[in-house]
Amino acid sequence: MPTDAVITAIAIGVAGWLGTLIVIARSHMHARRKLLLLIPSWVPWAALALGGPVFAGSIDMASALNIGGAMTLGMTVSLLIGRRNGPR
């Protein structure tokens, strides 16, 4: 069970990622490039969010990798399903 510190760190990471997505959406890049940046822009935020609790000793590295991997996989599947069932 994640501690409050881990949950707070993940919330901050997701908020930062959403801010990054807003900047990407407002940019003048091609739509395909914007789509390709969605998941890679999450990785640094996940590393920052989970790095704090790892260094503080709230969770170990294996748990942090499991949490980060699960969230990344969930976001990827969600984007793939959303793209497949998108507007017609």
N, C-alpha and C positions, 0 to 999 in steps of 0.2 A: 504494500500500500504506500503510495507516494506521500511524503510529508507535506506540510503546508508550505515549506520553503520551495519544494519542487513544483508544487501547483502554482505558486506565485511566479516562479521563474518561467514556467511554461506560458502562463498568461502574458507576461511581459514579452516573451519571444513571439507569441502569436500576434500581439498588438504591433510589434515592430515589423513583422512580416506583412501584416495587412497595410501598414503605412508604406512599406516598400511596394506593395502591389498597386496602391493608389498612384504612386509616382510612376510606376511602369505603365499603368493605364493611361495616364495623362501625357506620356511621352509621344514623340512623333515617329516611333519605330513602326515597322511593318507588323501587322497583326500576328503573323506566324512567329516572328521573333519574340513578341510579347508573350505568346503562349509558351514558348520554349523556356522563358525565364521564370515561370511561376514556381516550379519545384526547386530549381537551383538557388533561387533567392531565399528559400526557406533554410537551406543547410547552414549558412553562417549564423542565422538567428537561433537555430536549434543548438548549435555549438556554444554560442554565447549564453543562451538560457540555461542549458544543462551544465555548462562549465562552472558556474557559480556554486551550485549545490555539490558538485563533485569536489571542488577545492575546499569547500566548507566542511566536507565530511558528512553531509546529509544523506548522500547515496554513493554507491560505488560506481566505478566506471562501467561495469557490465550492465548495471541497471540503467544508467544514463544512455548507453548505446541501445538498449532494448526499447526504452521510451522514445528516443529520437527516431529510431528505425520504424517503430510502429506508427508514429505520427506521420512520418514521411510516406510510408506505404499507404496509409489511410488517405492522405491528401492526393496521392497519385491515383489511387483507385477512384476517388471521388471525382477528380478532374476527368479521368477517362470515361466514366459513366456519364457525367454531365455533358461532355463533348459528344458522346454517342447519342444521347437522348436530347440534345440541344434543340434550338428552334428549327423549325422545318419550313 
